[in-house]
Amino acid sequence: MTDRDNTYRIDIVDTVTVTASPDKTLLESLESQQIDVQYHCREGFCGACRTTLLEGEVEYTTDPLAFIDDDEILPCCCKPTNHLKIKLGF
């Protein structure tokens, strides 16, 4: 469910809470709020942006080719479908 302003809350463990737009990838939303996320390809190939998803759901804009565990997402190629709680992999 989106908020009134059509954004989702993204709780980043041990840091901050930001908002994400459902029309941008999670990586784009995080970058727009100056959150440092490691990445290389921006297309789900390399897995450098691998992030742990603790709560919530995402939909992929393209099928990721990088190996990810069941509790991981690739912010470069997914969009939130509701509020998320994530742990960035630094």
C-alpha positions in Angstrom: 0.0 0.0 0.0 1.4 3.4 -0.9 1.2 6.5 1.2 -0.8 9.6 0.2 2.1 10.9 -1.9 2.5 7.6 -3.7 5.8 6.5 -2.1 7.0 3.6 0.1 8.9 3.8 3.3 12.3 2.1 3.2 13.8 1.4 6.6 17.5 0.8 6.3 18.8 -1.1 9.3 21.2 0.8 11.5 21.0 4.0 9.4 18.0 5.9 8.2 14.4 5.7 6.9 13.9 7.1 3.4 11.1 7.0 0.8 11.1 5.2 -2.6 9.0 5.9 -5.6 7.2 2.9 -7.2 8.2 4.1 -10.7 12.0 4.0 -10.0 14.2 1.1 -9.2 15.2 0.8 -5.5 18.7 1.7 -6.4 17.6 4.9 -8.2 15.4 5.9 -5.2 18.3 5.3 -2.7 20.7 7.2 -4.8 18.3 10.1 -5.1 18.5 10.4 -1.3 22.3 10.2 -1.2 22.3 6.6 0.2 25.6 5.0 -0.8 24.9 1.6 -2.5 27.6 -0.5 -4.2 26.8 -1.4 -7.8 28.4 -2.0 -11.1 26.1 -3.1 -13.9 22.6 -1.6 -13.0 21.0 -4.6 -14.8 21.1 -7.6 -12.4 24.1 -9.2 -13.9 26.9 -8.7 -11.4 25.2 -8.9 -8.0 27.3 -6.1 -6.5 24.3 -4.3 -5.1 23.0 -7.5 -3.3 20.9 -6.4 -0.3 19.2 -8.3 2.4 15.4 -7.9 2.4 14.1 -8.2 6.0 10.5 -7.1 5.4 8.3 -6.2 2.4 8.1 -7.2 -1.2 9.6 -6.1 -4.5 8.9 -6.8 -8.2 11.7 -7.2 -10.7 11.9 -5.0 -13.8 14.1 -7.7 -15.4 15.0 -11.2 -14.2 18.3 -11.0 -12.3 21.1 -13.1 -13.6 23.3 -12.8 -10.5 22.9 -15.5 -7.9 20.9 -14.2 -4.9 19.7 -16.0 -1.8 16.0 -16.2 -0.9 16.3 -13.3 1.5 18.3 -11.1 -0.9 17.3 -8.6 -3.6 19.1 -6.6 -6.3 18.1 -2.9 -5.9 19.3 -2.2 -9.4 16.5 -4.1 -11.1 13.6 -4.1 -8.6 10.9 -1.8 -7.4 9.2 -1.8 -4.1 5.6 -2.9 -4.0 5.1 -1.9 -0.3 7.1 -0.7 2.6 10.5 -2.3 3.0 13.1 -3.0 5.7 16.5 -3.7 4.2 20.1 -4.2 5.3 22.7 -2.9 2.9 25.6 -5.2 2.2 28.7 -3.1 2.9 
